[in-house]
Amino acid sequence: MPQQSKISSTVADTKRFEDALERVSKLASNFYDQLARGDVPSMELPSRTKTNIEFDKRHRVWRYGKDQSSRTAKKRDGAYMLLRTVYMIDFIREMINTKKSSTLREMYYISEGWDLAKFNEQQESDRLAEDLEIVTKCMREDFKLRPEEDGARVMGNLDIQEKNRKGQQKKINCRDDVGDAGYSIPYNMEEDKVKFKSWDADLIIAIETGGMFDRLVENGFDESHRAILVHLKGQPARSTRRFIKRLHGASQLPVVVFTDGDPWSFRIFASIAFGAIKTAHISHYLATPTAQYLGITPSDIVNYELPSDKLNKEDIKALKSELSDPRFSDTFWKSEIELQLQLGKKSEQQALAKYGLDFVTDTYLPEKLKEMNIL
């Protein structure tokens, strides 16, 4: 049976990569066809701004709307980007055919050999990889592209079956079979790589900072409150968001997000619950619409008299931008953002240590979870 499973998985992988190769090759063919007709090569893309995200009622996430932008060779910058697109497609073709993979960082450096098509900075190459995802409706993993780092860490009574490098299926308990650092989420979180076998828990807590994750682990919060703890590692990687979505889908456990109390952390929550603007084309794949925000809120700064720092200009600009962001349009977020602007303050998770190292697990989290009717 394990051998049959391995063969079946290999066939599925091969078909996935072949399909991705066919789609990017078709895009390159379109460029050549345009040239053959005497047309200026161009490519249509959704406008990737917050003004062009719409609520998808079916998946309950925010995705790109109908506004389109055209990338054309009529201007020099556009011509360079289309040239880079062709080079990237050829690079993807080579990786798929040779069964190799590359990190996004490696691809950026490889472009140094592309002469006029080399990228000026990695942000350009990362964005182009996302553009290819949008146009082809494939994932960058289908192109054999992977991030520099894997996802974050997990601690809790959760049994996972993961396929190792030799294609063998290994069962791992995310509490009993790991050290204090927890289970490390791989960059590939598809079902052929990782399966959720069983769990004995009541909720999933996604935690922004490593220090707070370690505090909850050290205090045994995963055991005392039957929680599966997920370290977000700041702005969460795709694999981390995919892990949360898949685990919630399998278990139907409530998901709460515990971050710092600043505008950048609010966006971390939004990326988990609604989808991030830069990856709005795959929000249905990554986002968990039922996720709830646990804290730190501006109201917490007041109610718990938390130590705080003054908002800087960038913080204020970000908060004002969120007031016009459709992902923050409900009454809760409007009132909290306006309160923070009024206070002129922000606070970190670790500020709860003002009341002692056990306060967060003995008082703050139980109180907040009871308010949310989760405990």
C-alpha positions in Angstrom: 0.0 0.0 0.0 2.7 2.6 0.8 4.4 1.8 -2.5 1.1 2.3 -4.4 0.6 5.6 -2.6 4.1 6.7 -3.5 3.5 5.9 -7.2 0.1 7.6 -7.2 1.6 10.8 -5.6 4.5 10.8 -8.2 2.0 10.6 -11.1 -0.1 13.4 -9.6 3.1 15.6 -9.2 4.2 14.9 -12.8 0.8 15.9 -14.1 0.8 19.1 -12.1 4.2 20.2 -13.4 3.3 19.2 -16.9 0.1 21.3 -16.7 2.1 24.3 -15.4 4.7 23.9 -18.2 1.9 23.8 -20.8 0.3 27.0 -19.4 3.5 29.1 -19.2 4.6 27.9 -22.6 1.3 29.0 -24.0 1.9 32.5 -22.6 5.3 32.6 -24.4 3.7 31.4 -27.6 1.2 34.3 -27.4 4.1 36.7 -27.4 5.6 35.2 -30.5 2.2 35.1 -32.2 1.7 38.8 -31.5 5.1 39.5 -33.0 4.4 37.4 -36.0 1.2 39.4 -36.7 3.2 42.6 -36.4 1.5 43.5 -33.0 3.3 45.0 -30.1 3.5 42.2 -27.4 1.4 42.7 -24.3 0.0 40.9 -21.3 -3.2 41.7 -19.4 -3.1 41.5 -15.6 -5.5 42.4 -12.8 -4.8 45.7 -11.1 -3.1 44.7 -7.8 -4.4 47.4 -5.5 -6.7 47.6 -2.5 -9.2 49.5 -4.7 -9.5 46.4 -6.9 -10.3 43.7 -4.4 -13.8 42.4 -4.1 -15.5 40.1 -1.6 -16.0 36.6 -3.0 -19.2 35.5 -1.5 -18.6 31.8 -2.3 -15.2 31.6 -0.6 -15.8 34.5 1.8 -12.5 36.1 1.1 -11.2 39.2 -0.7 -10.0 38.6 -4.3 -9.0 40.8 -7.3 -11.8 42.5 -9.1 -12.3 43.3 -12.8 -9.9 46.2 -13.2 -7.1 45.3 -15.6 -3.7 46.8 -16.4 -1.8 46.1 -19.5 1.9 45.3 -19.7 3.1 46.2 -23.1 6.4 46.5 -25.0 5.4 50.0 -26.3 7.4 51.5 -23.5 11.0 50.5 -22.5 10.1 49.4 -18.9 7.3 47.2 -20.2 9.5 45.7 -22.9 12.1 44.8 -20.3 9.5 43.1 -18.1 8.1 41.1 -21.0 11.7 40.1 -21.9 12.2 39.0 -18.3 8.9 37.1 -18.4 10.2 35.0 -21.4 13.4 34.3 -19.6 11.6 33.3 -16.5 9.3 31.0 -18.5 12.4 29.3 -20.0 13.9 29.0 -16.5 10.7 27.3 -15.3 10.7 25.0 -18.3 14.3 24.0 -17.5 13.6 23.3 -13.9 10.5 21.1 -14.6 12.3 19.2 -17.3 15.4 18.5 -15.2 13.4 17.9 -12.0 15.2 20.7 -10.2 13.8 23.5 -8.0 14.9 27.0 -7.1 14.4 29.4 -4.3 13.0 32.8 -5.2 16.4 34.3 -4.1 18.3 31.9 -6.3 16.2 32.9 -9.3 17.0 36.5 -8.7 20.7 35.8 -8.8 20.4 33.5 -11.8 19.0 36.4 -13.7 22.4 38.0 -13.6 23.2 35.8 -16.6 20.2 37.0 -18.5 21.9 40.1 -19.9 19.3 42.9 -20.5 16.6 40.7 -18.8 18.3 40.7 -15.4 16.3 42.0 -12.5 17.2 45.2 -10.7 16.1 43.8 -7.3 14.5 40.7 -5.9 11.2 42.5 -5.4 10.9 42.6 -9.2 11.5 38.9 -9.7 9.1 37.9 -6.8 6.4 40.1 -8.3 6.8 38.6 -11.7 6.5 35.1 -10.3 3.2 36.2 -8.7 2.1 37.7 -12.1 2.7 34.3 -13.7 0.6 32.7 -11.1 -2.2 35.1 -11.8 -2.1 34.7 -15.6 -1.7 30.9 -15.6 -3.9 30.1 -12.5 -1.0 27.9 -11.3 0.9 28.1 -8.0 4.6 29.1 -7.9 5.2 25.6 -6.4 4.0 24.2 -9.7 6.8 26.2 -11.3 9.3 24.6 -9.0 9.8 27.9 -7.2 10.0 28.0 -3.4 10.5 30.6 -0.8 13.9 31.0 1.0 12.4 29.9 4.3 9.8 27.3 5.3 6.8 28.0 7.4 6.8 28.6 11.1 6.3 26.3 14.2 3.5 24.3 15.7 2.9 22.9 19.2 -0.1 20.9 20.2 -1.7 17.5 20.3 -2.0 17.0 16.5 -0.9 14.0 14.6 0.5 14.7 11.1 1.6 12.3 8.4 4.4 13.8 6.4 6.2 12.4 3.3 10.0 12.6 3.7 12.6 13.0 1.0 12.6 9.3 0.2 8.8 9.3 -0.3 8.1 7.5 2.9 5.2 8.5 5.1 6.1 9.4 8.7 3.7 10.0 11.5 4.5 13.0 13.8 2.8 14.2 16.9 3.3 17.9 17.2 3.7 17.7 20.9 5.2 14.4 21.8 7.5 13.9 18.9 9.1 17.3 18.8 11.3 19.5 21.0 10.5 22.9 22.5 10.7 24.5 19.1 7.8 22.5 17.9 6.9 21.0 14.5 8.4 23.0 11.6 5.9 23.7 8.8 7.3 22.7 5.4 7.1 25.1 2.4 4.9 22.6 0.6 1.6 22.1 2.5 -0.3 20.2 -0.1 -2.2 16.9 0.8 0.4 14.8 -1.1 3.0 16.1 1.3 1.2 16.6 4.7 -2.0 15.0 6.0 -3.8 15.7 9.2 -4.6 12.4 10.8 -6.1 13.2 14.2 -6.2 16.0 16.9 -7.2 16.4 20.5 -7.8 20.1 20.9 -10.5 22.8 21.2 -8.9 25.7 19.3 -6.1 27.0 17.1 -4.1 30.0 18.2 -2.0 31.8 15.6 0.7 33.9 17.4 2.7 36.6 15.7 6.0 36.6 17.7 8.4 33.9 18.6 8.8 35.2 22.1 5.1 34.9 22.8 4.9 31.5 21.2 7.7 30.3 23.4 6.0 31.8 26.5 2.7 29.9 25.8 4.7 26.7 25.2 6.8 27.1 28.3 3.6 27.7 30.4 2.0 24.6 28.9 -1.0 26.6 27.4 -1.4 24.0 24.6 -2.0 21.3 27.3 -3.9 23.3 29.9 -6.3 24.9 27.3 -6.2 22.1 24.7 -4.9 24.4 22.1 -2.8 24.0 18.9 -0.3 26.8 18.9 1.0 28.1 15.5 3.9 30.6 15.4 3.3 33.0 12.5 6.9 34.3 12.5 5.8 37.9 11.8 4.0 38.2 8.4 3.1 34.6 7.8 4.5 32.6 4.9 2.1 31.1 2.4 2.8 27.7 3.9 1.8 28.8 7.3 -1.5 30.3 6.1 -2.1 27.2 4.1 -1.4 25.1 7.2 -4.0 27.0 9.2 -6.6 26.9 6.5 -6.2 23.2 5.9 -6.2 22.3 9.6 -9.3 24.4 10.2 -11.0 22.8 7.2 -10.2 19.3 8.5 -10.9 19.9 12.2 -13.4 22.8 12.2 -11.7 24.1 15.3 -12.0 27.9 15.9 -9.0 29.9 14.8 -7.9 33.0 16.7 -5.1 35.4 15.8 -2.9 36.9 18.6 -0.6 39.7 17.4 1.0 43.0 18.5 -1.3 46.0 18.7 -0.1 48.0 15.7 -1.3 48.6 12.1 1.2 46.1 10.6 0.0 43.3 12.9 -3.6 44.1 12.0 -2.6 43.4 8.4 -1.1 40.1 9.5 -4.6 39.1 10.8 -6.2 40.3 7.6 -3.9 38.1 5.5 -4.9 35.1 7.5 -8.7 35.8 7.6 -9.4 37.7 4.4 -6.3 37.3 2.2 -3.4 39.7 1.5 -3.6 42.2 -1.4 -0.5 40.9 -3.1 -1.8 37.3 -3.1 -5.5 38.1 -3.6 -5.5 35.8 -6.6 -5.1 32.8 -4.2 -7.1 34.1 -1.2 -9.5 31.2 -1.5 -6.5 28.9 -1.2 -4.8 30.6 1.8 -7.3 32.5 3.8 -9.4 31.2 6.8 -12.5 33.5 6.7 -13.8 32.4 10.2 -10.6 33.4 11.9 -11.1 35.9 14.7 -8.8 38.6 16.0 -7.9 38.0 19.7 -5.6 40.9 20.4 -3.6 43.0 21.2 -6.3 45.7 20.5 -6.1 49.4 21.1 -8.9 48.8 23.7 -6.5 46.4 25.5 -3.9 49.2 25.8 -6.5 51.1 27.7 -8.3 48.3 29.6 -5.1 46.6 30.7 -3.1 49.8 31.0 -0.3 48.3 28.9 3.1 49.8 28.4 3.1 51.4 24.9 5.1 53.4 22.4 4.1 56.4 20.4 2.8 55.9 16.9 5.3 57.1 14.3 4.4 58.8 11.0 4.4 55.5 9.1 2.1 53.9 11.7 -0.4 56.8 11.4 -0.3 56.6 7.6 -0.9 52.8 7.7 -3.8 53.2 10.1 -5.5 55.9 7.9 -5.0 53.6 4.9 -6.7 50.8 6.7 -9.7 53.0 7.3 -10.3 52.8 3.6 -9.3 49.2 3.2 -12.4 47.0 2.6 -11.0 44.3 4.8 -11.3 46.6 7.8 -14.7 48.0 7.0 -16.8 46.5 9.9 -17.7 48.3 13.1 -15.1 46.5 15.2 -12.1 47.5 13.1 -13.3 51.0 12.4 -13.7 51.8 16.1 -10.4 50.1 17.1 -8.4 51.9 14.4 -10.0 55.3 15.2 -9.3 54.7 18.9 -5.7 53.9 18.2 -5.3 57.1 16.2 -6.9 59.0 19.1 -4.6 57.3 21.6 -1.5 57.8 19.4 -0.1 54.6 21.0 0.8 51.0 20.0 1.7 48.1 22.2 3.5 44.7 21.9 2.3 41.2 23.1 5.2 41.1 25.5 3.8 44.3 27.2 1.5 41.9 29.1 4.6 40.8 31.1 4.1 44.0 33.1 1.9 41.8 35.3 4.2 38.8 35.4 5.3 35.9 33.1 2.1 33.9 33.8 -0.4 36.7 33.3 -0.9 36.1 29.6 -1.7 32.4 30.0 -3.5 32.6 33.4 -5.5 35.8 32.9 -5.4 37.6 29.6 -6.0 34.8 27.1 -8.7 33.0 29.2 -10.5 36.4 29.7 -10.4 37.2 26.0 -11.4 33.7 24.9 -14.4 33.7 27.2 -15.5 37.1 25.8 -15.4 35.5 22.4 -17.4 32.5 23.6 -14.6 30.1 22.7 -13.8 29.0 26.3 
